[in-house]
Amino acid sequence: YANHYDAFADRIVFDIIPTIIQFTAVAVVLWFSDPWLSLLVVGWIIMVFTANFFFSSWALPYNSGRARQDSRTTGVLADIVANNPAVATHASYKMEEARFAREVDMQARWTRFSWMCAATFDGFQGLSVRAIEIGMLLLGAYLYFRGEITLGTVVMASTYVRIISDQSWAFPRIFREFYSCFADGREMTDILAIPHEIQEPNHPNPATEKGGEIIFDKLGL
């Protein structure tokens, strides 16, 4: 639970800040070469960043559901292991096996859905990378034949685009780790925020006992 906040801070220091510095440097260098090249790169970065943000926000409830199901599966397994003597004594192995299988199947469904969503968005990311590379080549060739930039500038711009496109693949991973940390931390925080079932009043009534008895009613195993 606590380690997720360390992972959150690590992503900011080691991923987000270096990425912002690198993108800013590329945009500034291209601006002094030709503003249109810089505007193309900046527009693509904004599009990819916005798409990643909205996708991660949309996937947050599903990540939270997967975290809750993971805790539920772990709880069922711990209950079965802790009650192993009772399971063996009362011949309830098949029942406990079926109960655990249902939880594992549900967890597999949550995990598979998250993987499919991430893979689909990675496909969109790959298409956008190819689009910016082709767009930069076309724009560079257009400006070159008009005499506004040199061939070296075209090569430099294409190289910069290759660098930031490789770096842009870190966007989905960063956002997924962010929201995964949020989901796991939120799941534990929600548990801690649940009020206790047994509350101690500020001014309890004095306890009076007239007679004691133990009643077993509606018991079952």
C-alpha positions as CSV (number, residue, x, y, z in Angstrom):
1,Y,0.0,0.0,0.0
2,A,2.7,2.5,1.1
3,N,5.1,1.5,-1.7
4,H,2.6,2.7,-4.4
5,Y,3.3,6.3,-3.3
6,D,7.0,5.7,-3.7
7,A,6.4,4.4,-7.2
8,F,4.3,7.5,-7.9
9,A,7.1,9.8,-6.8
10,D,9.6,7.8,-8.9
11,R,7.6,8.2,-12.0
12,I,7.5,11.9,-11.6
13,V,11.3,12.3,-11.0
14,F,12.6,9.7,-13.4
15,D,10.0,9.7,-16.2
16,I,7.9,12.8,-16.4
17,I,10.5,15.5,-15.7
18,P,13.1,14.1,-18.1
19,T,10.4,13.6,-20.8
20,I,9.2,17.2,-20.5
21,I,12.8,18.5,-20.7
22,Q,13.5,16.5,-23.8
23,F,10.3,17.5,-25.6
24,T,10.8,21.1,-24.7
25,A,14.4,21.1,-26.1
26,V,13.3,19.4,-29.3
27,A,10.4,22.0,-29.8
28,V,12.8,24.9,-29.2
29,V,15.5,23.7,-31.5
30,L,13.0,23.0,-34.3
31,W,11.3,26.4,-33.7
32,F,14.6,28.2,-34.5
33,S,15.0,26.0,-37.6
34,D,11.5,26.4,-38.9
35,P,8.4,27.2,-36.8
36,W,6.2,24.9,-38.8
37,L,8.3,21.9,-37.9
38,S,8.1,22.8,-34.2
39,L,4.3,23.3,-34.4
40,L,3.8,19.9,-36.0
41,V,5.8,18.2,-33.2
42,V,4.1,20.2,-30.4
43,G,0.6,19.5,-31.8
44,W,1.4,15.7,-32.0
45,I,2.7,15.7,-28.4
46,I,-0.4,17.5,-27.2
47,M,-2.6,15.0,-29.0
48,V,-0.8,11.9,-27.7
49,F,-0.7,13.3,-24.1
50,T,-4.4,14.2,-24.2
51,A,-5.3,10.8,-25.6
52,N,-3.3,9.0,-22.9
53,F,-4.8,11.1,-20.2
54,F,-8.4,10.4,-21.2
55,F,-7.8,6.7,-21.8
56,S,-6.2,6.3,-18.4
57,S,-9.1,8.2,-16.7
58,W,-11.6,6.0,-18.5
59,A,-9.7,2.9,-17.5
60,L,-9.4,3.9,-13.8
61,P,-12.6,2.3,-12.6
62,Y,-11.6,-1.0,-14.3
63,N,-8.2,-0.9,-12.7
64,S,-9.9,-0.3,-9.3
65,G,-12.2,-3.2,-10.0
66,R,-9.2,-5.4,-10.8
67,A,-7.5,-4.4,-7.6
68,R,-10.6,-5.2,-5.6
69,Q,-11.0,-8.5,-7.2
70,D,-7.3,-9.3,-6.5
71,S,-7.9,-8.6,-2.8
72,R,-11.0,-10.7,-2.9
73,T,-9.2,-13.6,-4.5
74,T,-6.4,-13.4,-2.0
75,G,-8.9,-13.3,0.9
76,V,-10.7,-16.4,-0.3
77,L,-7.4,-18.3,-0.7
78,A,-6.3,-17.2,2.8
79,D,-9.6,-18.3,4.2
80,I,-9.4,-21.8,2.6
81,V,-5.8,-22.3,3.7
82,A,-6.5,-21.1,7.3
83,N,-9.5,-23.5,7.5
84,N,-7.7,-26.4,5.9
85,P,-8.5,-28.8,8.8
86,A,-12.2,-27.9,8.7
87,V,-12.2,-28.3,4.9
88,A,-10.6,-31.7,5.2
89,T,-12.8,-32.8,8.2
90,H,-16.2,-31.9,6.7
91,A,-15.3,-33.0,3.1
92,S,-16.0,-29.6,1.6
93,Y,-13.0,-29.6,-0.7
94,K,-15.1,-29.6,-3.9
95,M,-17.2,-26.7,-2.6
96,E,-14.1,-24.6,-1.6
97,E,-12.4,-25.5,-4.9
98,A,-15.5,-24.2,-6.8
99,R,-15.6,-21.0,-4.8
100,F,-11.9,-20.3,-5.4
101,A,-12.3,-21.1,-9.1
102,R,-15.1,-18.5,-9.4
103,E,-12.9,-15.8,-7.9
104,V,-9.9,-16.7,-10.0
105,D,-12.1,-16.7,-13.1
106,M,-13.5,-13.3,-12.3
107,Q,-9.9,-11.9,-11.7
108,A,-8.8,-13.4,-15.0
109,R,-11.7,-11.6,-16.7
110,W,-10.7,-8.2,-15.1
111,T,-7.1,-8.7,-16.0
112,R,-7.8,-9.8,-19.6
113,F,-10.1,-6.8,-20.2
114,S,-7.4,-4.5,-18.9
115,W,-4.8,-6.1,-21.2
116,M,-7.0,-5.9,-24.2
117,C,-7.7,-2.2,-23.6
118,A,-4.0,-1.4,-23.2
119,A,-3.1,-3.4,-26.3
120,T,-5.8,-1.5,-28.3
121,F,-4.5,1.8,-27.2
122,D,-0.9,0.8,-27.9
123,G,-2.1,0.1,-31.5
124,F,-3.4,3.7,-31.7
125,Q,-0.1,4.9,-30.3
126,G,1.8,3.0,-33.0
127,L,-0.4,4.5,-35.8
128,S,0.2,8.0,-34.5
129,V,3.9,7.5,-34.4
130,R,4.0,6.4,-38.0
131,A,1.8,9.4,-38.9
132,I,4.1,11.9,-37.3
133,E,7.1,10.4,-39.0
134,I,5.5,10.5,-42.4
135,G,4.1,13.9,-41.8
136,M,7.5,15.3,-40.8
137,L,9.1,13.8,-43.9
138,L,6.4,15.3,-46.2
139,L,6.6,18.7,-44.5
140,G,10.4,18.7,-44.5
141,A,10.4,17.8,-48.2
142,Y,7.9,20.6,-49.0
143,L,9.9,23.2,-47.1
144,Y,13.1,22.0,-48.7
145,F,11.9,22.3,-52.2
146,R,10.7,25.7,-51.5
147,G,14.2,26.7,-50.3
148,E,13.1,27.5,-46.7
149,I,15.3,24.8,-45.0
150,T,18.3,22.7,-45.9
151,L,18.5,19.0,-46.3
152,G,20.4,18.8,-43.1
153,T,17.4,20.4,-41.3
154,V,15.1,17.7,-42.7
155,V,17.4,15.0,-41.5
156,M,17.7,16.7,-38.1
157,A,13.9,17.1,-37.8
158,S,13.3,13.4,-38.7
159,T,15.9,12.3,-36.2
160,Y,14.3,14.4,-33.5
161,V,10.9,12.9,-34.4
162,R,12.3,9.4,-34.1
163,I,13.7,10.3,-30.6
164,I,10.5,11.7,-29.2
165,S,8.4,9.0,-30.8
166,D,10.5,6.4,-29.0
167,Q,10.1,8.4,-25.8
168,S,6.4,8.7,-26.3
169,W,6.0,5.0,-25.8
170,A,6.7,5.7,-22.2
171,F,3.4,7.8,-22.0
172,P,1.0,4.8,-21.8
173,R,3.3,3.0,-19.3
174,I,3.6,6.1,-17.1
175,F,-0.1,6.8,-17.1
176,R,-0.9,3.1,-16.5
177,E,1.4,3.0,-13.5
178,F,0.0,6.2,-12.2
179,Y,-3.5,5.0,-12.2
180,S,-2.6,1.5,-11.1
181,C,-0.9,3.1,-8.0
182,F,-4.1,5.2,-7.6
183,A,-6.3,2.2,-7.9
184,D,-4.4,0.1,-5.4
185,G,-4.0,3.0,-3.0
186,R,-7.6,3.9,-3.3
187,E,-8.7,0.3,-2.7
188,M,-6.8,0.2,0.6
189,T,-7.9,3.7,1.6
190,D,-11.5,2.8,1.0
191,I,-11.1,-0.2,3.3
192,L,-9.5,2.0,6.0
193,A,-12.3,4.6,5.7
194,I,-15.0,2.0,6.4
195,P,-16.6,2.7,9.8
196,H,-16.1,0.1,12.5
197,E,-19.1,-2.2,12.9
198,I,-18.8,-2.0,16.6
199,Q,-18.8,1.6,17.8
200,E,-18.0,2.7,21.3
201,P,-20.4,5.5,22.4
202,N,-19.1,8.5,24.2
203,H,-21.5,7.9,27.1
204,P,-22.5,4.2,27.2
205,N,-25.3,3.0,29.3
206,P,-24.3,1.0,32.4
207,A,-24.4,-2.7,31.7
208,T,-26.8,-4.7,33.8
209,E,-27.0,-8.5,33.7
210,K,-29.9,-10.3,35.1
211,G,-29.1,-13.8,33.9
212,G,-26.7,-15.4,31.6
213,E,-27.4,-18.1,28.9
214,I,-25.9,-19.3,25.7
215,I,-28.4,-20.1,22.9
216,F,-27.3,-22.0,19.7
217,D,-29.9,-21.3,17.0
218,K,-29.7,-21.9,13.2
219,L,-26.2,-23.2,13.2
220,G,-24.7,-24.8,10.1
221,L,-21.4,-25.9,8.6
